[in-house]
Amino acid sequence: MGFKKLGFPIARFGRQSKKSYGFFIKFASVTILGLCFVFVWYIFSSSASSVTYQRSTFGEIAEPVSERGQIKKSKSSILIKNEPDLNSGKAEEKKRVNESSRLDPVVPKNHKKEEKSVEIVKVSKKDEKQEDENGSEVAESESETENEKEDEVEEGEHSVDGDSVVDVDQLDENDEVKAEHGKKKKFKGPLFDPKAEYNWKLCSTRSKHNYIPCIDIEVTSKRIQMYRHHERSCPKNPLMCLVPLPHEGYQTPVIWPESKLKIWLKNVAHPKLAQFIKTQSWVVESGDYLTFPQNQSELTGGIAHYLESIQETVPDIEWGKNIRTILDIGSQLALERGFPAIITPFGTRRLPFPSGTFDTIHCGECQIHWQSNGGKLLMEMNRILRPSGYLILSSKHDSIEDDEAMSKLTASIGWNILAHKTDDVSDIGVRIYQKPESNEIYSLRRKKIPPMCKDNENADATWYVPINSCLHPIPSAIEERGTEWPEEWPKRLQTFPDWMNNREKLDSDSQHWKAIVDKSYITGMGINWSTIRNVMDMHSVFGSFAAALVEHDVWVMNVVPVYAPDTLPIIFERGLVGIYHDWCESFATYPRSYDLLHADHLFSRLKNRCRQTVSIVVEMDRILRPGGWAIIRDKAQILKSLEKIYKSLHWEIRMTFVQEKEGILCVQKTMWRP
């Protein structure tokens, strides 16, 4: 449909039964990109989900200089209690309020690795003291010791040397996450200081309301040419100031699905936005709004024609069915429109995703020189792409030299080129590559360059781990993840492959969260779900919270902490999206990105890990939109401390419910800034 074919063969998966323009960025050996999980094919399937990379928006941002909030001591603490009837106090809910974080997850592989150049956190054993209800430190009781041992099992490192899937019950308590500088220092004392009094100040940064702590460079002593890090680099001290609202004010976001077509201009204010809009055809400034004309894109003929042409060329690419999880490199203004996105440098370190999880990777006009630096960036695409998965590249400015180099590089890693054509409507050149489905092609190579990775090289190690120029073997045993293509969507969501151990527990977890969402969250919290689109599960295990919301017009970013068992491959296998993250650091997204944050026993798993745990609340304030909601499930004492902090931030305490030392806290962020 509209493509001039050049005669390249079209290969199929052999599984018939299962079967946007960056600007102002110069790419060198290091390319700063954003990761944007965008449903690019919502035209074809409203429930389809994809994953895309997003470049840094609107050019370099001026040097940020943060200002710390002041914390003073006082003798008393503040506690607000509301105990409304949730109409959801069923026996199962009472019994399982804490079970979701104590389940025995399936742990395919570890996603930590030693790297000497960067300081990384290590899972620390629990301290010998804990905070009692009065805020004093008491000797650790025998029962608490047992609970902490349970925590260690959950936070234990996953085996680096083995490829087999194991139940978390089999994990050794002494397994600890390897840090690049050895063990992480323990931060002793209570999780929250019960005597602290919080006096907040606005952050004083040159990036102002767009401040991203681990992406923006923070230099106070001299002028610098660049204001974004080439690699993730967080401030020495955690953020303890509040990011301001845009100078022109902030408007409640346009709700979904109208947000696909227009957003408030003031909400995405940026010094270079006006210049950017002038160069684009898919976005128009219309009064107070930015509008996105339907079926418009950088592509002549529109995105619908583009996607249909690709599917016609390779019929196995059934958008939203056979192809569910997609990484799209290069996207703008995604989050405000209601599409998933994060921002991350993409240069020398691995992306925060497990291996073999994306069905397709797409890069349109992304200007990445894949063949440079020994092809390392393509090696990273090969790592995260599913066996038999696709890489789709499109550009109006093909270079013969680049094409030849790319052909040589893809041939060296066994990729098959399915199509290389030019669309007669948009004049876009499209190349479609396919990753091999087995290791046979590797053994047939005349030159073993790049070489195969060593046996002890963990393909799922990602947090501050450098990209290696080697090929990981493709799984071959039926019990290994990646040997079979997942079921079509939506059957994929509830289908658990053979490599997932303890599938009964996974099914039970799904039913548990389905009951909580339906009987408590949707109807019992007072949340207007028609205003909720961007959701984050800050401590996801199997993605069951996201699965329970799949029938609603929301998407969920599933965050698997780097110190917890590695269940992110399971989440991707279910057709959901997620990312690894360490909550002692700032998350890779713009301020005011999310409508709802969900934290199930996140804070209780952070004891002794972070320098200031209150900084996680500050980060929640940064990434949550005014009017947005947070649901926190944790120990009663932790919720008591959190209530005081949220009140100091002028958040509304909408509900607290405590039962048997466990509870739920529901809060709503306001427009207040100090």
VOGU-3710 file (C-alpha; in Angstrom, 3 decimals, decimal comma):
1> mgfkklgfpi> 0,000/0,000/0,000  1,881/3,011/-1,273  5,345/1,421/-1,067  7,743/0,872/-3,969  9,168/-2,558/-3,306  12,837/-3,189/-3,977  12,669/-6,936/-4,032  13,822/-7,864/-0,551  12,256/-11,077/0,740  9,623/-10,985/3,442
11> arfgrqskks> 10,188/-13,450/6,248  7,593/-14,629/8,675  7,899/-15,638/12,270  6,849/-19,215/11,684  4,243/-18,923/14,396  1,067/-18,344/12,411  -1,178/-19,495/15,193  0,192/-16,965/17,598  0,623/-14,904/15,327  8,023/11,719/15,221
21> ygffikfasv> 11,335/14,841/14,122  13,839/15,436/16,895  15,472/18,824/16,794  18,232/20,934/18,199  20,108/17,814/19,228  23,473/16,930/17,752  24,218/13,261/18,081  27,845/12,311/18,731  29,047/9,133/20,385  26,534/9,875/23,076
31> tilglcfvfv> 22,877/10,542/22,266  20,425/11,846/24,830  17,068/10,257/24,260  13,830/9,889/26,153  11,911/6,703/26,599  8,307/7,177/25,654  5,736/4,448/26,000  3,252/5,607/23,359  0,215/3,861/21,930  1,071/4,836/18,360
41> wyifsssass> -1,505/2,484/16,935  -4,545/3,497/18,975  -6,150/4,051/15,592  -6,217/0,288/15,141  -6,698/-0,924/18,703  -7,727/1,195/21,660  -6,121/-1,233/24,065  -2,805/-1,547/22,313  0,315/-0,564/24,195  3,731/0,315/22,865
51> vtyqrstfge> 7,019/1,574/24,126  8,966/4,389/22,546  12,129/6,395/23,104  11,818/10,166/23,448  14,602/12,606/22,769  15,232/15,528/25,099  12,623/18,135/24,318  13,220/21,734/23,230  17,009/21,622/23,355  19,416/22,043/26,197
61> iaepvsergq> 18,084/23,564/29,402  20,025/26,112/31,431  22,076/25,144/34,412  19,960/24,118/37,423  20,926/25,159/40,936  18,871/23,504/43,635  17,935/24,977/46,968  17,415/22,763/49,963  14,355/22,724/52,147  14,979/23,320/55,841
71> ikkskssili> 14,072/20,764/58,456  13,719/21,823/62,054  13,202/19,718/65,155  10,184/19,977/67,377  8,969/17,902/70,254  5,624/16,879/68,849  4,396/15,361/65,644  1,151/15,934/63,813  -1,290/13,148/63,007  -4,534/13,460/61,116
81> knepdlnsgk> -6,892/10,527/61,095  -9,906/9,916/58,958  -11,523/6,516/59,017  -14,378/6,503/56,489  -16,181/3,314/55,603  -14,541/1,846/52,526  -17,286/-0,715/51,944  -14,426/-2,992/51,071  -13,497/-4,550/54,381  -13,886/-8,031/53,108
91> aeekkrvnes> -12,030/-10,821/54,829  -9,656/-11,270/51,924  -8,771/-7,569/51,907  -8,107/-7,610/55,645  -5,964/-10,639/55,290  -4,011/-9,614/52,204  -3,452/-5,891/52,692  0,277/-6,575/52,906  0,501/-9,717/50,838  1,228/-8,096/47,523
101> srldpvvpkn> 4,706/-7,114/48,646  5,330/-10,412/50,401  4,417/-12,704/47,568  7,082/-15,025/46,348  7,795/-13,545/42,927  9,352/-15,482/40,098  12,861/-14,198/39,607  14,274/-14,823/36,144  17,538/-12,891/36,533  19,271/-10,119/38,400
111> hkkeeksvei> 19,427/-6,637/36,951  22,416/-5,426/38,980  26,070/-5,682/38,120  29,384/-4,425/39,375  30,729/-1,291/37,736  33,598/0,514/39,368  33,067/3,939/37,849  29,662/4,709/39,377  28,393/4,500/42,915  25,462/2,124/43,121
121> vkvskkdekq> 23,248/1,081/45,968  23,539/-2,355/47,523  20,818/-4,157/49,437  21,729/-3,723/53,054  20,747/-5,981/55,856  18,316/-4,565/58,354  19,674/-2,466/61,176  19,533/-3,789/64,683  17,211/-1,041/65,898  13,772/0,132/64,932
131> edengsevae> 11,438/2,974/65,703  8,560/2,404/68,101  5,254/4,285/68,052  6,653/7,068/70,230  9,534/7,710/67,868  12,221/6,236/70,133  14,622/3,511/69,145  14,213/0,180/70,887  16,043/-3,076/70,678  14,957/-5,241/67,790
141> seseteneke> 12,420/-7,861/68,825  12,521/-11,444/67,731  9,328/-11,073/65,702  10,633/-7,983/63,938  13,839/-9,823/63,145  11,782/-12,444/61,383  9,919/-9,756/59,438  13,176/-8,152/58,400  14,460/-11,470/57,180  11,388/-11,630/54,983
151> deveegehsv> 12,270/-8,180/53,694  15,780/-9,349/52,905  14,391/-12,216/50,868  12,256/-9,819/48,855  15,106/-7,381/48,374  17,739/-10,056/47,796  19,790/-10,163/44,646  18,788/-12,534/41,895  21,280/-15,100/40,726  23,789/-13,764/38,227
161> dgdsvvdvdq> 25,266/-17,047/37,131  22,149/-19,089/36,494  19,634/-18,723/33,709  16,904/-20,767/35,365  13,783/-19,235/36,818  13,510/-19,678/40,566  10,892/-18,972/43,181  11,815/-16,213/45,613  11,532/-18,756/48,427  14,671/-20,335/47,022
171> ldendevkae> 16,680/-17,138/47,226  19,531/-17,061/49,684  19,094/-14,355/52,308  22,773/-13,558/51,942  22,388/-12,751/48,236  22,859/-8,981/48,016  22,776/-6,580/45,137  26,266/-5,840/43,877  27,139/-2,146/43,828  29,731/-0,628/41,580
181> hgkkkkfkgp> 31,761/0,515/44,545  30,972/-2,454/46,741  28,489/-2,213/49,575  26,187/0,758/49,966  26,428/2,628/53,218  23,553/1,980/55,597  21,580/4,983/56,756  20,694/4,076/60,309  17,800/5,425/62,315  14,048/5,641/61,838
191> lfdpkaeynw> 12,561/5,740/58,364  11,108/9,195/59,103  12,218/11,481/61,926  9,123/11,753/64,171  10,375/15,106/65,559  11,000/16,751/62,195  9,127/19,892/61,199  9,144/20,687/57,498  9,513/24,203/56,075  9,547/23,951/52,311
201> klcstrskhn> 11,154/26,226/49,737  11,011/26,342/45,957  13,932/24,913/44,020  16,123/27,612/42,521  17,157/26,067/39,211  17,664/27,544/35,762  15,431/24,844/34,332  12,767/26,081/36,761  9,443/24,288/36,397  10,994/21,673/34,069
211> yipcidievt> 13,662/20,488/36,531  14,717/16,826/36,235  17,315/16,242/38,995  19,258/13,284/37,561  19,209/14,593/33,990  19,825/18,332/34,353  23,386/19,356/35,208  23,653/21,193/38,503  26,675/23,519/38,510  26,911/26,673/40,564
221> skriqmyrhh> 30,501/27,840/40,148  30,901/28,379/36,390  29,103/28,676/33,091  28,808/25,523/31,042  27,927/24,855/27,431  25,612/21,901/28,067  22,882/21,563/30,650  21,970/17,918/30,267  24,118/15,005/31,386  25,452/12,569/28,807
231> erscpknplm> 24,656/9,863/31,334  22,341/9,679/34,327  23,993/11,599/37,175  22,086/12,502/40,312  22,844/15,294/42,793  24,973/14,280/45,759  22,158/15,139/48,145  18,541/14,127/47,510  16,062/16,743/46,363  14,462/18,548/49,321
241> clvplphegy> 12,898/21,539/47,549  9,690/21,854/45,575  9,696/22,389/41,818  7,660/25,523/40,959  4,651/25,643/38,681  5,028/27,201/35,209  5,450/30,992/35,318  2,256/31,602/33,347  0,310/29,329/35,677  -0,953/25,775/35,471
251> qtpviwpesk> -4,230/24,502/34,092  -5,949/21,219/34,934  -4,913/18,941/32,035  -7,302/18,198/29,209  -8,806/14,802/29,936  -8,413/11,712/27,784  -9,213/11,109/24,951  -9,523/14,806/24,078  -5,888/15,250/25,152  -4,812/13,307/22,066
261> lkiwlknvah> -5,923/16,299/19,998  -5,131/19,289/22,247  -3,263/20,265/25,430  -2,797/23,490/27,405  0,137/25,487/26,056  1,037/26,892/29,489  1,403/23,395/30,968  4,304/22,562/28,637  5,857/26,041/28,586  9,472/26,016/27,415
271> pklaqfiktq> 11,743/28,801/26,058  12,281/26,970/22,763  8,751/25,635/22,312  7,593/28,371/19,909  10,587/27,824/17,624  9,985/24,081/17,702  6,333/24,403/16,699  7,274/26,464/13,635  9,257/23,518/12,260  6,543/20,897/12,768
281> swvvesgdyl> 3,386/20,051/10,846  1,823/17,743/13,423  1,472/20,366/16,199  -0,138/23,821/15,907  -0,416/26,697/18,381  -4,099/27,610/18,638  -4,706/30,314/21,245  -4,209/28,811/24,697  -3,786/25,317/23,288  -1,400/23,195/21,313
291> tfpqnqselt> -3,457/21,155/18,882  -2,580/17,964/17,050  -4,565/17,713/13,801  -6,117/14,285/13,432  -4,162/11,871/11,280  -1,285/14,366/11,013  2,367/13,641/11,690  5,739/14,412/10,165  4,680/11,827/7,613  2,772/12,918/4,530
301> ggiahylesi> -0,350/10,804/4,448  -0,520/10,573/8,210  0,426/7,988/10,799  -2,454/5,667/9,857  -1,147/5,274/6,316  2,376/4,722/7,642  1,342/1,970/10,053  -0,929/0,262/7,549  1,903/0,221/5,011  4,251/-1,498/7,448
311> qetvpdiewg> 1,655/-4,107/8,371  0,880/-4,741/4,708  4,588/-5,261/4,032  5,069/-7,675/6,940  1,677/-9,221/7,794  3,020/-10,722/11,025  3,186/-7,162/12,331  -0,376/-7,005/13,597  -0,445/-3,756/15,564  -2,064/-4,176/18,955
321> knirtildig> -2,437/-7,954/18,647  0,690/-9,881/17,737  2,783/-6,736/18,263  2,009/-5,287/21,699  5,135/-3,811/23,318  7,019/-1,317/21,140  9,991/0,903/21,798  9,657/4,053/19,658  12,762/6,207/19,595  11,855/9,863/19,259
331> sqlalergfp> 8,655/11,409/20,589  7,603/14,805/21,952  4,904/16,221/24,214  3,798/12,685/25,025  2,962/12,755/28,728  0,731/15,824/28,601  -1,209/14,133/25,796  -1,702/11,001/27,899  0,992/8,747/26,428  3,624/6,996/28,592
341> aiitpfgtrr> 7,116/8,506/28,552  10,349/8,787/30,458  13,573/10,610/29,646  16,969/8,992/29,844  20,418/9,412/28,318  21,275/6,709/25,779  24,989/6,541/25,260  27,259/4,112/27,058  24,958/2,432/29,586  22,222/-0,076/29,139
351> lpfpsgtfdt> 18,620/1,050/29,083  16,595/0,174/32,203  14,743/-2,760/30,628  15,247/-6,530/30,799  16,520/-8,490/27,830  14,270/-9,877/25,105  11,103/-8,007/26,044  10,133/-5,685/23,172  8,189/-7,032/20,233  9,280/-4,159/17,985
361> ihcgecqihw> 11,660/-1,200/18,109  10,897/1,806/15,912  13,182/4,733/15,109  11,819/7,433/12,822  14,229/10,235/11,834  16,117/9,705/15,094  19,522/10,462/13,485  21,329/7,778/15,456  24,519/6,506/13,862  24,020/2,879/14,803
371> qsnggkllme> 27,309/1,780/13,260  29,461/4,171/15,334  31,463/3,075/18,375  31,537/-0,504/17,194  27,765/-0,656/16,900  27,230/-0,594/20,655  23,860/1,113/20,478  22,585/-1,521/18,085  23,944/-4,179/20,440  21,688/-2,685/23,095
381> mnrilrpsgy> 18,711/-2,853/20,747  19,585/-6,475/20,095  19,653/-7,152/23,846  16,188/-5,787/24,600  14,496/-7,000/21,407  12,562/-10,255/21,609  13,855/-13,158/19,463  12,191/-12,806/16,024  11,352/-9,196/16,966  11,562/-6,291/14,535
391> lilsskhdsi> 13,612/-3,111/14,186  11,898/-0,541/11,937  13,926/2,469/10,733  12,474/5,285/8,649  14,008/8,457/7,229  13,672/10,947/4,366  17,416/11,437/4,233  19,018/8,065/3,608  22,779/8,037/3,163  24,352/5,430/0,917
401> eddeamsklt> 27,352/5,218/3,223  25,159/4,818/6,305  23,022/2,211/4,553  26,068/0,162/3,610  27,500/0,369/7,113  24,146/-0,568/8,638  23,763/-3,523/6,295  27,208/-4,783/7,223  26,513/-4,349/10,944  23,117/-6,064/10,924
411> asigwnilah> 24,531/-8,943/8,892  27,290/-9,417/11,472  24,678/-10,004/14,193  22,495/-12,264/12,083  19,606/-9,871/11,479  17,562/-10,423/8,347  16,384/-7,421/6,315  12,760/-7,996/5,392  12,148/-4,797/3,442  13,937/-1,671/2,240
421> ktddvsdigv> 11,470/0,565/0,434  10,320/4,094/-0,208  6,723/5,148/0,317  5,294/6,854/-2,772  2,988/9,039/-0,659  5,275/10,310/2,098  8,599/9,717/0,303  9,822/8,056/3,492  12,399/5,315/3,238  11,629/2,361/5,501
431> riyqkpesne> 13,854/-0,529/6,491  12,524/-3,481/8,458  14,951/-5,866/10,159  14,261/-9,051/12,094  16,289/-10,511/14,935  17,034/-14,246/14,586  14,910/-16,712/16,504  17,721/-19,170/17,280  21,484/-19,381/17,783  22,151/-21,245/14,524
441> iyslrrkkip> 22,850/-18,059/12,576  25,558/-17,100/15,079  27,481/-20,328/14,548  27,360/-19,855/10,756  29,135/-16,489/10,853  32,552/-16,535/9,163  33,848/-13,778/11,433  32,820/-14,010/15,061  32,596/-10,223/15,400  30,934/-9,126/17,539
451> pmckdnenad> 31,733/-12,098/19,785  29,279/-13,994/21,921  28,979/-12,764/25,499  30,618/-14,739/28,261  28,539/-17,298/30,099  28,517/-15,232/33,277  27,397/-12,061/31,461  23,935/-11,241/32,802  21,735/-9,953/29,986  19,254/-8,495/32,472
461> atwyvpinsc> 21,774/-6,407/34,427  20,907/-2,791/33,614  21,235/-0,305/36,493  24,387/1,753/35,746  25,731/-1,151/33,674  27,770/-0,311/30,553  26,747/-1,568/27,124  28,875/-4,485/25,997  29,745/-5,166/22,355  28,761/-8,810/22,460
471> lhpipsaiee> 25,793/-11,003/21,585  23,809/-12,809/24,234  22,752/-16,332/23,280  19,124/-16,688/22,293  17,161/-18,877/24,734  16,634/-22,382/23,442  15,182/-24,523/26,235  11,417/-24,543/26,661  11,748/-23,530/30,304  13,714/-20,413/29,327
481> rgtewpeewp> 12,078/-17,047/28,773  12,094/-16,021/25,121  11,745/-19,363/23,350  8,137/-18,727/22,362  6,334/-15,643/21,123  3,637/-14,546/23,580  -0,063/-14,955/22,924  -1,932/-12,248/21,037  -3,339/-9,359/23,020  -5,456/-9,400/25,158
491> krlqtfpdwm> -5,048/-13,124/25,820  -1,412/-12,400/26,649  -2,429/-10,530/29,796  -3,656/-13,635/31,605  -1,469/-16,286/29,952  1,461/-17,492/32,015  4,175/-19,370/30,049  6,024/-22,444/31,272  9,069/-20,440/32,382  6,990/-18,674/35,028
501> nnrekldsds> 7,223/-20,730/38,206  4,302/-20,874/40,611  1,693/-19,757/38,123  -1,028/-20,374/40,704  0,436/-17,562/42,789  0,491/-15,244/39,791  -3,151/-15,994/39,110  -3,997/-15,451/42,771  -2,158/-12,115/42,745  -4,150/-10,999/39,699
511> qhwkaivdks> -7,441/-11,903/41,357  -6,385/-10,149/44,562  -5,629/-6,831/42,862  -8,684/-7,103/40,650  -10,845/-7,283/43,794  -9,058/-4,356/45,457  -9,293/-2,129/42,390  -12,933/-2,909/41,663  -14,282/-2,818/45,218  -12,034/-0,211/46,820
521> yitgmginws> -10,060/2,005/44,453  -12,699/2,625/41,795  -15,670/3,210/44,083  -14,374/3,687/47,627  -11,736/6,428/47,411  -13,701/9,352/46,001  -11,434/9,504/42,929  -12,949/10,775/39,688  -11,392/8,232/37,355  -12,474/10,155/34,247
531> tirnvmdmhs> -9,644/12,596/35,114  -7,057/9,821/35,549  -4,906/8,801/32,590  -1,209/8,581/33,560  -0,705/6,117/36,427  2,443/4,813/38,106  2,772/1,720/40,260  5,858/2,664/42,268  6,444/-0,843/43,645  5,123/-3,284/41,094
541> vfgsfaaalv> 5,529/-7,030/41,479  3,683/-8,885/38,725  1,862/-5,946/37,142  -1,434/-7,163/38,562  -2,496/-3,661/39,671  -2,007/-2,499/36,065  -3,831/-5,562/34,748  -6,796/-4,765/36,987  -7,046/-1,319/35,352  -6,753/-2,520/31,767
551> ehdvwvmnvv> -10,451/-1,994/31,024  -10,216/1,647/32,097  -8,836/4,497/29,964  -5,513/4,573/31,797  -1,976/3,336/31,249  0,306/2,228/34,070  4,074/2,577/34,374  5,151/-0,466/36,380  8,283/0,358/38,371  10,281/-2,595/39,685
561> pvyapdtlpi> 12,821/-1,375/42,266  16,379/-2,470/41,528  16,709/-3,908/45,033  13,611/-6,144/44,688  13,265/-9,498/42,904  13,382/-9,039/39,161  9,789/-9,519/38,021  9,881/-6,964/35,201  10,202/-9,674/32,496  6,888/-11,096/33,706
571> iferglvgiy> 5,265/-7,674/33,407  6,440/-7,295/29,814  5,423/-10,863/29,002  1,886/-9,942/30,034  1,858/-7,122/27,456  2,371/-4,371/30,019  5,234/-1,871/30,232  7,604/-0,979/33,044  11,083/0,065/34,074  13,770/-0,564/36,681
581> hdwcesfaty> 14,410/2,236/39,177  16,050/3,002/42,521  13,746/5,213/44,589  16,699/6,672/46,478  17,153/8,657/43,237  14,873/10,896/41,206  12,706/9,304/38,515  13,436/10,050/34,849  10,417/12,140/33,923  9,304/15,748/33,693
591> prsydllhad> 7,554/17,399/36,637  3,766/17,064/36,779  3,673/13,906/34,650  1,259/11,614/36,491  -2,369/11,714/37,592  -2,122/8,918/40,164  0,716/7,269/42,084  0,277/3,877/43,729  2,773/2,739/46,379  2,197/-0,689/47,901
601> hlfsrlknrc> 4,646/-1,187/50,786  7,244/0,915/49,009  8,417/2,815/52,079  8,685/-0,174/54,436  11,143/-1,772/51,977  13,416/1,274/52,030  14,622/1,121/55,638  18,345/1,923/55,861  18,612/2,342/52,067  18,126/6,060/51,366
611> rqtvsivvem> 19,911/9,037/52,879  16,593/10,846/53,446  13,452/8,810/52,845  11,378/11,995/52,942  12,977/12,877/49,606  10,805/10,177/48,016  7,733/12,146/49,115  9,339/15,240/47,579  9,839/13,297/44,355  6,198/12,242/44,437
621> drilrpggwa> 5,310/15,936/44,710  7,517/16,680/41,694  6,088/14,073/39,325  2,425/14,248/40,395  0,150/16,811/38,768  -1,742/19,340/40,935  -5,063/17,683/41,660  -3,447/14,271/41,265  -3,860/11,423/43,733  -1,618/9,043/45,654
631> iirdkaqilk> -2,662/5,759/47,246  -0,183/4,385/49,783  -0,520/0,977/51,416  1,963/0,307/54,215  2,521/-0,201/57,915  0,405/1,981/60,200  3,384/3,721/61,781  4,773/4,668/58,379  1,408/6,044/57,295  1,286/8,138/60,464
641> slekiykslh> 4,597/9,787/59,538  3,537/10,220/55,920  0,333/12,009/56,924  2,378/14,658/58,704  4,638/15,165/55,677  1,770/15,383/53,221  0,015/17,911/55,434  3,174/20,050/55,498  2,979/20,013/51,680  -0,648/21,166/51,909
651> weirmtfvqe> -1,925/17,962/50,320  -5,474/16,957/51,201  -5,741/13,825/53,360  -8,731/12,194/51,731  -8,751/8,932/53,648  -6,860/6,827/56,167  -7,823/3,303/57,095  -5,784/1,216/59,524  -6,378/-2,379/60,543  -4,030/-4,799/62,302
661> kegilcvqkt> -0,971/-2,524/62,000  -1,504/-2,178/58,239  -3,348/0,564/56,444  -4,217/2,638/53,403  -3,639/6,356/52,950  -5,272/8,285/50,115  -4,073/11,858/49,507  -4,580/14,522/46,840  -2,025/17,120/45,770  -3,118/20,771/45,649
671> mwrp> -1,861/23,815/43,718  0,038/25,048/46,781  3,643/26,177/46,363  5,646/27,929/49,116
//
